[in-house]
Amino acid sequence: MPTLERWFPNSVQLPIQFPFTMDKNLNDDEKEKLNPPERLFHFTKQKILQLKSKANTEAGTNNISSLQALFTHLWRSVVRSNQFDPQEEVHYMVVTGDGGLGKGATKMNKMIASHSMEKLKNHYENWSKTPSFIRLGSVANSNSLVISSSPRFNVYGCDFGWGKPVALRSGDANKKNGKISVFPV
């Protein structure tokens, strides 16, 4: 049963001082991470088939999918353009999910149930003494590339009266240096 009573930490000195001077403390490299350049690419079906064919030929197999060939092409391009040291290890991550609504809802239910009023009060008292905000600078290290997507939403099927979309952009949470969002047609 949810608690609907109002509550405010007693031991907090008012007003709570928020750290809004964060930008002054960032160097130029960190500022770019907060607002990295954004690019939009469109690969034709023909180009993707060429990449798939080339990947399978070079690997001596027929098991490489179009998506795997495209992701590898993107990864190699990012590594090449960043001019990493040839001896440096480069990380590549593909974010996947499975289980559908039921699995996600079960995990969320367990997380919410694990919190007590005492835990929440303690968290908010500590936060109000030293407030901080989650900074989503880079998804991972500077030598990482993360690719994600969601097959659960037909993004190109939405028509708001202007016709079918020709491109799609993601929100701020997906605009990080080293992050690629893929929206296949």
C-alpha positions as a LaTeX table, in Angstrom:
\begin{tabular}{lrrr}
\hline
Residue & $x$ (\AA) & $y$ (\AA) & $z$ (\AA) \\
\hline
Met1 & 0.00 & 0.00 & 0.00 \\
Pro2 & 1.54 & 3.36 & $-0.95$ \\
Thr3 & 2.19 & 6.03 & 1.67 \\
Leu4 & 0.45 & 9.26 & 0.70 \\
Glu5 & 1.46 & 11.41 & 3.69 \\
Arg6 & 3.55 & 14.50 & 3.03 \\
Trp7 & 7.04 & 14.36 & 4.48 \\
Phe8 & 10.14 & 16.55 & 4.47 \\
Pro9 & 13.49 & 15.78 & 6.14 \\
Asn10 & 13.79 & 17.55 & 9.52 \\
Ser11 & 17.56 & 17.75 & 9.61 \\
Val12 & 17.91 & 19.72 & 6.38 \\
Gln13 & 19.03 & 23.32 & 6.27 \\
Leu14 & 16.83 & 25.32 & 3.91 \\
Pro15 & 17.07 & 26.28 & 1.15 \\
Ile16 & 18.66 & 23.22 & $-0.42$ \\
Gln17 & 21.66 & 24.40 & $-2.46$ \\
Phe18 & 21.66 & 22.78 & $-5.89$ \\
Pro19 & 24.99 & 22.46 & $-7.72$ \\
Phe20 & 24.02 & 24.49 & $-10.80$ \\
Thr21 & 27.61 & 25.61 & $-11.42$ \\
Met22 & 28.54 & 22.25 & $-12.93$ \\
Asp23 & 29.31 & 23.72 & $-16.39$ \\
Lys24 & 31.94 & 26.10 & $-14.97$ \\
Asn25 & 33.94 & 23.15 & $-13.67$ \\
Leu26 & 33.98 & 21.22 & $-16.94$ \\
Asn27 & 36.88 & 21.34 & $-19.36$ \\
Asp28 & 36.24 & 21.59 & $-23.13$ \\
Asp29 & 36.42 & 17.83 & $-23.62$ \\
Glu30 & 33.76 & 17.21 & $-20.96$ \\
Lys31 & 31.50 & 19.93 & $-22.40$ \\
Glu32 & 31.53 & 18.17 & $-25.79$ \\
Lys33 & 30.47 & 14.94 & $-24.08$ \\
Leu34 & 27.37 & 16.74 & $-22.75$ \\
Asn35 & 26.41 & 17.82 & $-26.26$ \\
Pro36 & 28.21 & 15.56 & $-28.75$ \\
Pro37 & 27.84 & 16.10 & $-32.49$ \\
Glu38 & 24.83 & 14.28 & $-33.93$ \\
Arg39 & 24.79 & 12.63 & $-37.35$ \\
Leu40 & 22.03 & 10.89 & $-39.26$ \\
Phe41 & 22.88 & 8.11 & $-41.71$ \\
His42 & 20.65 & 6.29 & $-44.15$ \\
Phe43 & 21.86 & 3.03 & $-45.70$ \\
Thr44 & 20.01 & 1.77 & $-48.77$ \\
Lys45 & 18.97 & $-1.85$ & $-49.00$ \\
Gln46 & 21.45 & $-2.31$ & $-51.85$ \\
Lys47 & 24.36 & $-0.91$ & $-49.80$ \\
Ile48 & 23.50 & $-3.14$ & $-46.84$ \\
Leu49 & 23.38 & $-6.20$ & $-49.12$ \\
Gln50 & 26.82 & $-5.24$ & $-50.48$ \\
Leu51 & 28.19 & $-4.99$ & $-46.93$ \\
Lys52 & 26.66 & $-8.36$ & $-46.04$ \\
Ser53 & 28.11 & $-9.99$ & $-49.15$ \\
Lys54 & 31.56 & $-8.52$ & $-48.50$ \\
Ala55 & 31.51 & $-9.60$ & $-44.83$ \\
Asn56 & 30.46 & $-13.16$ & $-45.68$ \\
Thr57 & 33.05 & $-13.40$ & $-48.47$ \\
Glu58 & 35.88 & $-12.13$ & $-46.25$ \\
Ala59 & 34.81 & $-14.46$ & $-43.41$ \\
Gly60 & 34.30 & $-17.44$ & $-45.73$ \\
Thr61 & 30.78 & $-18.07$ & $-44.42$ \\
Asn62 & 27.11 & $-17.38$ & $-45.10$ \\
Asn63 & 26.15 & $-16.87$ & $-41.44$ \\
Ile64 & 26.67 & $-13.09$ & $-41.15$ \\
Ser65 & 23.38 & $-11.19$ & $-41.23$ \\
Ser66 & 22.75 & $-7.80$ & $-42.82$ \\
Leu67 & 22.46 & $-6.22$ & $-39.38$ \\
Gln68 & 25.75 & $-7.75$ & $-38.18$ \\
Ala69 & 27.54 & $-6.54$ & $-41.32$ \\
Leu70 & 26.13 & $-3.01$ & $-40.94$ \\
Phe71 & 27.01 & $-2.80$ & $-37.23$ \\
Thr72 & 30.54 & $-4.01$ & $-37.94$ \\
His73 & 30.89 & $-1.42$ & $-40.71$ \\
Leu74 & 29.80 & 1.32 & $-38.27$ \\
Trp75 & 32.13 & 0.05 & $-35.56$ \\
Arg76 & 35.15 & $-0.05$ & $-37.89$ \\
Ser77 & 34.32 & 3.45 & $-39.15$ \\
Val78 & 34.16 & 4.87 & $-35.61$ \\
Val79 & 37.44 & 3.20 & $-34.64$ \\
Arg80 & 39.13 & 4.50 & $-37.79$ \\
Ser81 & 37.82 & 8.07 & $-37.40$ \\
Asn82 & 38.85 & 8.28 & $-33.73$ \\
Gln83 & 42.40 & 7.24 & $-34.62$ \\
Phe84 & 42.84 & 4.99 & $-31.62$ \\
Asp85 & 46.26 & 3.60 & $-30.81$ \\
Pro86 & 46.50 & 0.24 & $-32.67$ \\
Gln87 & 47.47 & $-1.45$ & $-29.38$ \\
Glu88 & 44.48 & 0.01 & $-27.51$ \\
Glu89 & 41.56 & $-2.30$ & $-26.75$ \\
Val90 & 38.28 & $-1.04$ & $-28.21$ \\
His91 & 34.91 & $-2.10$ & $-26.76$ \\
Tyr92 & 31.76 & $-2.75$ & $-28.77$ \\
Met93 & 28.40 & $-3.36$ & $-27.10$ \\
Val94 & 25.00 & $-4.18$ & $-28.54$ \\
Val95 & 22.20 & $-3.57$ & $-26.06$ \\
Thr96 & 19.55 & $-6.27$ & $-26.27$ \\
Gly97 & 16.53 & $-7.15$ & $-24.22$ \\
Asp98 & 14.08 & $-10.00$ & $-24.02$ \\
Gly99 & 11.21 & $-11.17$ & $-21.91$ \\
Gly100 & 8.57 & $-8.67$ & $-22.89$ \\
Leu101 & 6.21 & $-6.72$ & $-20.65$ \\
Gly102 & 5.74 & $-9.42$ & $-18.00$ \\
Lys103 & 9.44 & $-9.82$ & $-17.25$ \\
Gly104 & 10.00 & $-6.06$ & $-17.10$ \\
Ala105 & 6.95 & $-5.53$ & $-14.89$ \\
Thr106 & 8.07 & $-8.30$ & $-12.52$ \\
Lys107 & 11.54 & $-6.77$ & $-12.13$ \\
Met108 & 10.06 & $-3.31$ & $-11.55$ \\
Asn109 & 7.62 & $-4.74$ & $-8.98$ \\
Lys110 & 10.46 & $-6.41$ & $-7.04$ \\
Met111 & 12.54 & $-3.21$ & $-7.08$ \\
Ile112 & 9.66 & $-1.09$ & $-5.77$ \\
Ala113 & 8.76 & $-3.68$ & $-3.11$ \\
Ser114 & 12.37 & $-3.71$ & $-1.84$ \\
His115 & 12.05 & $-0.07$ & $-0.70$ \\
Ser116 & 10.76 & 0.83 & 2.74 \\
Met117 & 9.75 & 4.22 & 4.11 \\
Glu118 & 12.90 & 4.18 & 6.27 \\
Lys119 & 15.16 & 3.55 & 3.24 \\
Leu120 & 13.49 & 6.31 & 1.25 \\
Lys121 & 13.69 & 8.84 & 4.10 \\
Asn122 & 17.37 & 8.04 & 4.61 \\
His123 & 18.06 & 8.47 & 0.89 \\
Tyr124 & 16.30 & 11.85 & 0.68 \\
Glu125 & 17.90 & 13.18 & 3.87 \\
Asn126 & 21.35 & 12.33 & 2.54 \\
Trp127 & 20.56 & 13.76 & $-0.91$ \\
Ser128 & 19.23 & 17.04 & 0.48 \\
Lys129 & 22.47 & 17.57 & 2.44 \\
Thr130 & 24.65 & 17.03 & $-0.63$ \\
Pro131 & 22.43 & 17.14 & $-3.72$ \\
Ser132 & 23.81 & 15.64 & $-6.89$ \\
Phe133 & 22.47 & 14.88 & $-10.32$ \\
Ile134 & 23.22 & 11.94 & $-12.54$ \\
Arg135 & 25.50 & 13.10 & $-15.35$ \\
Leu136 & 25.16 & 11.12 & $-18.50$ \\
Gly137 & 28.40 & 12.25 & $-20.16$ \\
Ser138 & 29.48 & 9.26 & $-22.21$ \\
Val139 & 27.77 & 5.89 & $-22.40$ \\
Ala140 & 31.04 & 4.18 & $-21.62$ \\
Asn141 & 34.73 & 4.89 & $-22.02$ \\
Ser142 & 36.03 & 6.99 & $-24.88$ \\
Asn143 & 37.09 & 3.79 & $-26.62$ \\
Ser144 & 33.59 & 2.28 & $-26.60$ \\
Leu145 & 30.74 & 2.11 & $-29.06$ \\
Val146 & 27.22 & 1.17 & $-27.94$ \\
Ile147 & 24.48 & 0.36 & $-30.44$ \\
Ser148 & 20.85 & 0.02 & $-29.41$ \\
Ser149 & 17.38 & $-0.04$ & $-30.90$ \\
Ser150 & 13.89 & $-1.21$ & $-30.12$ \\
Pro151 & 12.04 & $-3.60$ & $-32.41$ \\
Arg152 & 8.92 & $-3.21$ & $-30.25$ \\
Phe153 & 7.78 & 0.08 & $-31.74$ \\
Asn154 & 7.08 & 0.63 & $-35.43$ \\
Val155 & 8.68 & 4.08 & $-35.59$ \\
Tyr156 & 8.16 & 4.47 & $-39.33$ \\
Gly157 & 4.52 & 3.42 & $-39.10$ \\
Cys158 & 3.44 & 6.58 & $-37.26$ \\
Asp159 & 1.64 & 9.13 & $-39.39$ \\
Phe160 & 0.64 & 12.36 & $-37.68$ \\
Gly161 & $-0.95$ & 13.76 & $-40.82$ \\
Trp162 & 2.31 & 14.85 & $-42.48$ \\
Gly163 & 2.98 & 11.54 & $-44.24$ \\
Lys164 & 5.30 & 8.69 & $-43.28$ \\
Pro165 & 8.54 & 9.65 & $-41.52$ \\
Val166 & 11.71 & 9.60 & $-43.62$ \\
Ala167 & 14.07 & 9.74 & $-40.63$ \\
Leu168 & 13.96 & 9.48 & $-36.88$ \\
Arg169 & 15.92 & 11.11 & $-34.08$ \\
Ser170 & 16.13 & 9.94 & $-30.51$ \\
Gly171 & 15.87 & 11.90 & $-27.29$ \\
Asp172 & 18.59 & 13.38 & $-25.11$ \\
Ala173 & 19.21 & 10.15 & $-23.20$ \\
Asn174 & 20.51 & 8.58 & $-26.42$ \\
Lys175 & 22.74 & 11.48 & $-27.48$ \\
Lys176 & 26.05 & 10.43 & $-25.99$ \\
Asn177 & 29.50 & 10.22 & $-27.47$ \\
Gly178 & 29.95 & 6.60 & $-28.59$ \\
Lys179 & 26.21 & 5.85 & $-28.78$ \\
Ile180 & 24.39 & 4.80 & $-31.95$ \\
Ser181 & 20.61 & 4.36 & $-32.11$ \\
Val182 & 19.39 & 2.17 & $-34.95$ \\
Phe183 & 15.88 & 2.42 & $-36.37$ \\
Pro184 & 15.50 & $-0.14$ & $-39.20$ \\
Val185 & 12.72 & 0.34 & $-41.73$ \\
\hline
\end{tabular}
